[in-house]
Amino acid sequence: MPEPVILISGISGSGKSVALAALEDAGYFCVDNLPPELMPEFIRLQRQREVSHIAVAVDVRNAASLPRLLPLVDQLRREGTRVLPIFLESRTDTLVKRYSETRRRHPLSARQDSQGTAYTALIEAIETERALLAGVHAIATVIDTSDLRPAQLRSWVRQLVGAAHSALTLIFESFAFKHGVPRDADLVYDLRVLPNPHYVRELRALTGRDAGVVEFMQAQPEAAEMLAQIETFLNRWLPAYGMDQRSYLTVALGCTGGQHRSVYGVETLAARFRERIPTLIRHRELEAKDMSL
């Protein structure tokens, strides 16, 4: 079966150039800022040249053409071309900070009107962009890059495209509530009600992947009960999510610091599902810490 065409989109400043670079390094033929109406012919041309790995980036720089994008994706799928849309998202405050640091201008910050050029405030431009891309966001696998380092984003993009041959891939992600709920999560579970290994001095520096924390959590009846209930819910509803033509389902488990309980929960649930369905693991806070060393 031919590899799916990767469609990269998202909010300006959320990391599309990093994602495209990761795909290019992985052997994809990448095109940035392609007008949507040229996409079908471009894909046909590359298939004729026997290029199997294709990635296209479409964003608000082609705002006038965006209404044509979703019908074109539907057309490609009807013709037998699989398309995997990936949408990069970030919090508004994070985007404002990034624009301030790079001194770049947002693509919608200057709009022409009948009296000349009207300059739009950055936050207004970002919210306008969200509205213009809402349709793409709705059909895509979303990655929230607000708290990701570039190396994390590159890794996550490679994971997604690496599992793209599967009908449905299950993603378990641990996170810290103090750093915000991941915007890419489809289902969110709060593990903060469980006993916290942080308050056991010899476990404080460990993570939910270490034997001491695993033994501590396995001794907690509440932890076993909560994870069993999450497993039961997923077993019941995964077929329905698959019928909904999703490529990925992200299940986010959060605790206070994203180090002990949520990590243990992700590792435990992933082990239970891995043999039945393609499964990926993300530890947002642990990966950020590892890549900063």
PyMOL commands that set and color helices and strands:
alter all, ss='L'
color gray80, all
select helices_A, chain A and resi 16-25+36-48+60-78+92-102+122-132+134-139+150-162+177-179+197-199+201-203+211-218+221-243+261-273+284-292
alter helices_A, ss='H'
color red, helices_A
select strands_A, chain A and resi 5-10+29-31+54-57+83-89+110-113+116-119+141-144+169-176+187-190+248-255+279-283
alter strands_A, ss='S'
color yellow, strands_A
deselect
rebuild
show_as cartoon
